[in-house]
Amino acid sequence: MIALVATSGGDFAVDLETEEVEPWGGGVPEAAVPELRLPRLVAAAQSGSTVVAVVDAKPPLLVSHDAGVTWRRSGRGLPNGVAVALADDPDVVVFAARNRLYLSRDGGLFWTALSVELPEIRIISVSIS
């Protein structure tokens, strides 16, 4: 699985398994942002009925598994966020801080920081290949 990342220094493809980073010339698609009425909303992503929202608060994430009817907080210990992306499998969530990516494979319960540091991140998306 690949995270496509648009940064202030260009676009990159980050392999989420090996953490290898390569320049990306294909552009980073900006996902449609679900319409949410949340205070301090920074970014959001949706896959089916799962919605993940980055908010300007601690912890920085809100997760809904019922299309935004109910929410739970997530991401204790994560820094402030700038973007979030969901894979087709909504258990796979990629969270972007200013220059670092974090990966959850369980719907946002537990997070792993990827070792790569990137220029200032603006947009992320997740691709199968």
Backbone bond lengths (Angstrom), bond angles and torsions (degrees), N, CA, C in turn:
res aa  C-N    CA-C-N  psi(-1)  N-CA   C-N-CA  omega(-1)  CA-C   N-CA-C  phi
1 M - - - 1.434 - - 1.525 107.87 -
2 I 1.321 115.71 139.88 1.455 122.56 -174.03 1.528 109.44 -120.02
3 A 1.341 116.22 135.92 1.461 121.47 169.61 1.519 107.00 -98.66
4 L 1.316 116.81 124.12 1.457 121.98 173.14 1.514 107.62 -93.88
5 V 1.337 115.96 127.31 1.461 120.25 -170.36 1.526 109.95 -128.86
6 A 1.337 116.52 121.75 1.461 121.74 172.79 1.526 107.41 -93.69
7 T 1.337 115.70 125.52 1.462 120.72 -178.09 1.527 109.68 -127.89
8 S 1.321 115.62 173.94 1.460 120.59 176.20 1.529 111.21 -67.30
9 G 1.326 118.01 -16.21 1.454 122.50 -179.96 1.508 114.10 -106.50
10 G 1.325 118.35 14.65 1.452 122.28 -178.98 1.513 111.60 117.08
11 D 1.327 115.75 -178.19 1.460 121.78 -177.85 1.525 109.84 -101.39
12 F 1.345 115.54 145.07 1.454 121.22 -177.44 1.525 110.24 -136.36
13 A 1.338 115.28 152.70 1.459 122.93 170.74 1.523 106.58 -109.69
14 V 1.336 116.34 123.86 1.461 121.50 -179.24 1.521 107.80 -115.34
15 D 1.336 116.68 118.68 1.456 121.65 176.50 1.529 107.22 -74.04
16 L 1.312 117.66 119.56 1.467 121.25 -175.30 1.522 112.82 -73.29
17 E 1.332 117.60 -16.76 1.468 120.80 177.89 1.528 111.61 -86.98
18 T 1.336 115.87 -49.57 1.469 120.35 -174.65 1.521 112.81 -96.35
19 E 1.340 117.77 -14.24 1.462 125.66 -177.00 1.524 112.31 64.72
20 E 1.335 117.25 21.53 1.458 121.15 174.45 1.523 109.24 -75.42
21 V 1.335 115.36 140.72 1.461 122.08 -177.83 1.521 108.55 -118.22
22 E 1.323 115.94 132.31 1.461 121.62 176.60 1.521 108.83 -133.96
23 P 1.332 117.29 147.28 1.467 119.13 173.30 1.531 109.57 -59.03
24 W 1.312 116.80 146.93 1.462 121.89 -177.47 1.522 108.50 -126.52
25 G 1.326 116.51 122.48 1.457 120.73 -178.60 1.508 114.12 -101.63
26 G 1.312 117.47 0.73 1.458 120.67 -175.06 1.517 115.01 -86.94
27 G 1.321 118.51 -0.37 1.458 121.25 -175.93 1.515 110.88 78.32
28 V 1.302 115.89 157.30 1.463 121.86 -179.59 1.521 107.87 -112.66
29 P 1.330 117.09 114.39 1.465 119.08 -178.81 1.528 110.96 -67.25
30 E 1.300 114.91 134.01 1.459 119.92 177.18 1.524 107.57 -89.02
31 A 1.324 115.96 117.61 1.465 120.90 -177.45 1.520 110.41 -69.34
32 A 1.313 115.16 150.50 1.458 120.15 174.39 1.525 108.71 -64.47
33 V 1.307 116.30 129.97 1.463 120.78 -178.97 1.523 108.72 -88.93
34 P 1.330 116.91 125.16 1.468 118.49 178.34 1.523 110.49 -63.78
35 E 1.321 116.46 146.81 1.456 120.58 179.14 1.527 108.43 -76.96
36 L 1.322 115.03 114.98 1.461 120.88 -177.74 1.521 109.87 -128.07
37 R 1.298 115.28 145.25 1.467 120.79 176.43 1.517 108.16 -110.17
38 L 1.334 114.44 67.77 1.456 120.90 179.81 1.521 109.01 -114.45
39 P 1.321 117.80 138.35 1.463 118.95 176.25 1.524 110.34 -70.29
40 R 1.324 115.69 146.65 1.464 123.62 173.83 1.534 113.02 60.71
41 L 1.330 116.92 33.04 1.462 122.62 -179.35 1.530 110.02 -70.57
42 V 1.337 116.66 130.96 1.458 122.94 177.81 1.526 110.48 -104.85
43 A 1.323 117.44 -47.21 1.466 122.93 -178.49 1.519 108.42 -159.20
44 A 1.333 116.21 163.05 1.466 120.17 178.31 1.518 109.78 -155.56
45 A 1.327 115.41 156.60 1.462 122.07 176.23 1.519 108.05 -144.01
46 Q 1.344 115.13 153.97 1.458 120.13 -178.47 1.514 110.42 -138.97
47 S 1.330 115.63 141.07 1.456 123.02 172.13 1.514 106.53 -139.35
48 G 1.315 116.73 108.59 1.462 120.29 -174.15 1.514 109.75 63.00
49 S 1.325 117.20 -130.25 1.466 120.13 179.89 1.528 112.68 -90.07
50 T 1.339 117.52 -0.87 1.462 120.75 178.03 1.523 109.92 -87.69
51 V 1.324 115.97 127.13 1.458 122.63 177.86 1.519 107.70 -126.25
52 V 1.340 116.52 133.46 1.456 121.93 175.25 1.517 107.32 -121.11
53 A 1.333 116.63 127.54 1.460 122.22 -178.36 1.521 110.08 -119.35
54 V 1.324 115.36 133.62 1.462 121.50 172.16 1.514 106.36 -92.31
55 V 1.326 116.40 126.75 1.451 121.29 179.93 1.524 109.65 -123.60
56 D 1.315 115.21 157.08 1.455 121.55 178.12 1.526 107.98 -84.88
57 A 1.329 115.38 74.01 1.463 122.46 -177.53 1.523 107.93 -160.91
58 K 1.300 116.51 174.88 1.463 121.95 174.74 1.513 107.75 -117.94
59 P 1.299 120.68 127.79 1.457 128.17 -10.59 1.525 110.73 -65.78
60 P 1.348 116.38 158.95 1.472 119.57 -170.15 1.522 116.66 -84.30
61 L 1.334 118.59 4.66 1.466 119.74 -177.10 1.521 112.36 -127.66
62 L 1.324 114.45 146.20 1.456 122.68 168.72 1.519 106.84 -123.11
63 V 1.333 117.44 135.47 1.460 122.37 -177.95 1.525 108.78 -123.69
64 S 1.330 114.84 134.54 1.460 121.48 176.11 1.516 108.40 -127.61
65 H 1.317 116.69 136.85 1.463 121.21 176.11 1.528 111.46 -109.56
66 D 1.342 115.98 9.62 1.466 120.61 179.23 1.534 111.45 -131.19
67 A 1.331 115.46 41.92 1.469 123.41 176.14 1.521 113.43 60.43
68 G 1.318 117.45 30.52 1.458 121.17 174.15 1.514 115.99 94.52
69 V 1.319 117.53 8.19 1.474 119.65 177.89 1.532 109.35 -72.96
70 T 1.339 116.95 -46.74 1.467 120.87 176.86 1.529 108.62 -126.20
71 W 1.334 115.84 155.07 1.465 122.25 -176.05 1.518 110.45 -133.02
72 R 1.351 115.26 151.25 1.463 120.75 168.78 1.521 107.44 -129.91
73 R 1.307 115.71 148.59 1.471 120.79 178.71 1.518 109.56 -78.45
74 S 1.326 115.91 149.09 1.456 121.05 -179.80 1.528 109.12 -150.41
75 G 1.325 114.67 160.86 1.456 119.61 173.14 1.509 115.54 90.59
76 R 1.328 117.25 28.62 1.465 118.12 175.66 1.519 108.76 -56.91
77 G 1.311 116.36 133.00 1.454 121.44 179.99 1.518 114.24 90.62
78 L 1.341 117.97 -11.69 1.454 119.81 176.91 1.526 109.98 -78.59
79 P 1.343 117.18 149.54 1.466 119.86 175.68 1.527 110.35 -74.66
80 N 1.321 116.72 177.79 1.462 120.77 175.04 1.513 109.00 -58.07
81 G 1.325 116.29 144.14 1.457 120.94 -176.02 1.505 113.20 -108.40
82 V 1.353 114.06 160.01 1.457 120.62 177.26 1.523 112.34 -122.96
83 A 1.342 117.02 -21.04 1.466 120.01 -177.50 1.524 109.91 -160.61
84 V 1.336 115.25 161.54 1.460 121.45 177.25 1.522 107.97 -149.47
85 A 1.330 115.69 148.28 1.465 120.73 177.22 1.517 108.91 -141.58
86 L 1.326 115.30 146.50 1.459 122.49 176.10 1.520 109.25 -115.37
87 A 1.313 115.84 143.25 1.464 120.57 173.28 1.527 108.00 -80.48
88 D 1.331 115.98 176.83 1.471 119.26 173.93 1.519 110.05 -59.38
89 D 1.330 116.47 -33.77 1.466 122.56 171.49 1.521 106.18 -84.59
90 P 1.333 119.17 107.26 1.460 120.79 -173.56 1.523 114.69 -65.60
91 D 1.345 118.13 -6.09 1.457 119.18 173.75 1.522 111.52 -73.76
92 V 1.336 117.52 -20.40 1.458 121.80 -179.38 1.526 108.80 -94.03
93 V 1.342 115.33 111.60 1.458 122.45 -177.73 1.524 108.29 -123.13
94 V 1.336 116.41 133.66 1.460 121.87 174.71 1.525 107.17 -114.81
95 F 1.309 116.20 124.37 1.464 124.82 -178.10 1.523 107.78 -112.59
96 A 1.319 117.01 135.15 1.466 120.96 179.90 1.514 110.59 -115.05
97 A 1.322 115.27 125.09 1.459 121.94 167.65 1.536 106.02 -91.56
98 R 1.307 118.69 -168.05 1.460 121.55 -175.60 1.528 112.73 -52.27
99 N 1.332 118.52 -47.66 1.465 120.33 -177.90 1.531 113.74 -141.15
100 R 1.318 116.40 21.54 1.462 120.36 -178.23 1.523 109.69 -140.18
101 L 1.353 115.08 148.13 1.461 121.60 177.11 1.522 110.35 -106.24
102 Y 1.327 115.57 147.33 1.458 123.35 176.78 1.516 107.10 -128.13
103 L 1.342 116.13 142.28 1.453 121.58 -174.97 1.525 110.78 -122.73
104 S 1.328 115.70 134.54 1.463 122.03 172.25 1.522 107.44 -122.92
105 R 1.320 116.30 134.59 1.467 121.37 177.25 1.527 111.43 -110.51
106 D 1.345 115.98 9.72 1.461 119.68 -178.04 1.529 111.75 -131.38
107 G 1.311 115.86 36.31 1.456 120.27 175.80 1.512 114.88 73.94
108 G 1.317 118.08 20.07 1.458 121.21 176.22 1.511 115.24 98.22
109 L 1.334 118.18 10.67 1.469 119.63 177.80 1.530 111.31 -77.30
110 F 1.335 116.57 -49.12 1.461 121.56 -179.41 1.521 109.13 -123.00
111 W 1.337 116.16 145.82 1.452 122.46 -174.29 1.522 111.45 -126.69
112 T 1.335 115.38 145.99 1.457 122.67 174.83 1.524 107.80 -124.43
113 A 1.323 116.33 129.37 1.462 120.35 175.88 1.522 108.79 -80.66
114 L 1.321 116.98 130.49 1.454 120.25 173.48 1.531 107.43 -77.40
115 S 1.321 116.10 148.96 1.464 120.27 -174.65 1.522 113.09 -76.53
116 V 1.323 117.94 -17.00 1.465 119.80 -176.36 1.517 111.26 -74.37
117 E 1.341 115.44 142.23 1.455 121.42 171.86 1.510 107.46 -113.79
118 L 1.312 115.97 135.02 1.456 122.48 -176.45 1.525 109.45 -120.11
119 P 1.347 116.91 162.99 1.462 118.25 169.91 1.534 109.09 -59.93
120 E 1.298 117.63 172.65 1.468 122.13 -175.68 1.531 111.45 -51.02
121 I 1.333 115.80 119.85 1.470 122.44 -175.64 1.519 110.27 -80.25
122 R 1.349 114.60 139.18 1.470 120.47 178.48 1.526 111.98 -117.27
123 I 1.358 116.70 -45.12 1.463 121.71 -175.32 1.528 108.09 -139.77
124 I 1.341 117.21 143.73 1.467 120.66 171.68 1.519 109.24 -135.19
125 S 1.326 114.63 152.24 1.459 121.29 171.13 1.514 106.98 -146.87
126 V 1.337 116.48 162.93 1.458 121.34 -178.41 1.522 107.87 -116.83
127 S 1.344 114.97 134.64 1.459 121.74 -179.15 1.524 108.62 -125.26
128 I 1.320 117.39 148.10 1.461 121.73 179.03 1.530 110.01 -66.13
129 S 1.337 117.94 -43.41 1.470 119.14 -178.69 1.488 112.31 -127.59
